[in-house]
């Protein structure tokens, strides 16, 4: 026996250096290409592995190696950060079977946040000659001391699934998927010899519990005629691992094969209710939909609502895509007879498919005289939507009353929390202590050419490099996604300049060029998908998203001057924060009068946690927090831009771009009487800023303290100076005197205030 892998306190012995289950030593017949020249005709199962038997002409058999990339991608697809974030105690199950037995009765468990460790474990265990599986659903509760998890451990799943491994299944099921317009989000090919075998995963929202998931999987199984793998605790083969067949399968033509992963990024996400009741004649009804006209016998609230709606409205059938298009095509620009009836039928079909009112308005806009804002659409869409929502609520309430004479215990809401029970859930989650926090939205505004994008490029680099920024301590390394709605190439050149100037390599930063419509509710799904792609590519969780320029994301379909459009964008940003835990930084322009703030409607000011203004028409720029919910108003950065040469163009002329210079600067347009600090004073102020960022708190209730400040004790400041180094003297007495001298001088210069052993930053410039 060879290597020993340890995870979660458990130890598993692995055979070392096994390929296709056989021990091998360096061989002259193994070339640099990794190909064995073997005289083999067949494989025979021996214990947990295989031995080559028989004589045959020389064959080239590529050495099978696990694919760690596919293993990792499969795990991250099943357990996306946004999906597992609400469940900090959840765990996943990596199950193992010995090839000779085929029994999947051993497992290793990992936290949902330890996917890298799980991937490395899976790679090692399959390399040792064992089959490896993953539980599709997350688990909860006490982990089994031995053996496998059960359905009682089920917590949540983002997918429904099926598998098939019989001859002819692949062609037959592929046809059924096309006929029923079902598109799997993940496909794991588990083998191709003697025939193709696959596992299919369908992205699902609305799975209520393990029993609900079993019902969905069973419906899918009936539709496709696939294998019985519907139980909630089911484990399926992990992509990127090696499929080792047992001796019975070897006799039937099976061979060891590397399992492969295919991710379909364009696959839709299905509602759980859509999959209930799938049959061989009915798919999920994307186009032609047969309406329910008989009273449902089960207690499914979605079917009950559908039945009551159809009974009350008397529609005998739903409209197909072609029928909707035919109705609309009769009315270019809102003209021709029966416009109202036809658009009512089309809008009702869209509402019944679950489309939101705004999406329907956009779809009907070309067929209305006044476009998406045609007042006739108010009754056709908004009023009818409100009626349907009210009917749905009434149906749900009626269902609850009819299925149980005893009032059921209300289901706990994950959105409610109670006094005295908030705990750490209310804590802020800093990226840059004292400035940048997850779960918050900031807005940075300035007139054109003031360095707004240069400012956020520097912040992005420090976040990606896990480097303190201007007195703010970095708390974690995080990825950054810059949604550059304009001048994306400028962001790219500036990031290249940091790479050349400072020697950074492979920072987890991505620039996404092109427009995005923040008024469209679907933008949330689009943004999340692109953030997940960045996380998968970089291996780093994204903590910062930047929208530059914010107004461009509104003007795609709205007007920045309209409060309703600003509010719709604000709602979508908050919906985004419910899915992914990031800081959202928006960048905007001021109007001609800079003192009036950001251009456009001021409705969004109420939804901003931090407002930053960059001023300075001359060389030096100053970034100032002018409004904030939970941090003091203050200057956070003074900077100048410097030109960096990126190379030369085809004419030999240098290619230049400006980024923020490394050195700290003082304002160059201050009066001659402005305060000038010496090196020790500046260092003491920098360390005070850092102390306030880390330990700052509100002052005691007293009219003697200024408003909107945070204080620390003088002792805390001195400790920071001692730890970081204000004075280079080896004598403690000399260091203490240097601190007291700097403190007193800064007080005399009105740079700080002190009272009762507390100190704060005055930001007084003369």
Secondary structure, 3 states (H helix, E strand, C coil): CCCEEEECCEEEECCCCEECCEECCCCCCCCCCCEEEEECCEEEEECCEEEEECCCCEEEEECCCCCHHHHHHHHHHHCCHHHHCCCCCCEEEEEEEECCCCCEEEEEEEECCCHHHHHHHHHHHHHCCEEEEEECCEECCCCCCCCCCCHHHEEECCEEEEEECCCCHHHHHHHHHHHCCCCCCEEEEEECCCCCEEEEEEEEECCCCHHHHHHHHHHHHHHHCCCCCCCCCCEEECCCCEECCCHHHHHCCCCCEECEEEECCCCCCEEHHHHCCCECCECCCCCCCCCCCCCCCCCCHHHHHHHHHHHHHCCCCCCCHHHHHHHHHCCHHHCCCCHHHHHHHHHHHHHHCCCCHHHHHHHHHHHCCCHHHCCHHHHHHHHHHHHHHHHHHHHHHHHHHHHCCCCCCCCCCCCCCCCCCCHHHHCCEEEECCCEEECCEEEEEECCCCCHHHHHHHHHHHHHHCCCECCECECCCCEEEEEECCCHHHHHHHHHHHHHHHCCCCCCEEEEECCCCCCCCCHHHHHHHHHHHHHHHHCCCEEEEEEECHHHHHHCCCCCCCHHHHHHHHHHHHHHHHHCCCEEEEEEEECCCHHHCECCCHHHHHHCCEEEEEECCCCCEEEEEEEECCCCCEEEEEECEEEEEEEECCCCCEEEEEEECCCCCCCCCCCCCCCCCCHHHHHHHHHHHHHHHHHCECCCCCCCCCCCCCEEEHHHHHHHHHHHCCCCCCCHHHHHHHHHHHHHHHHHCCCEEEECCEEEECCCCC
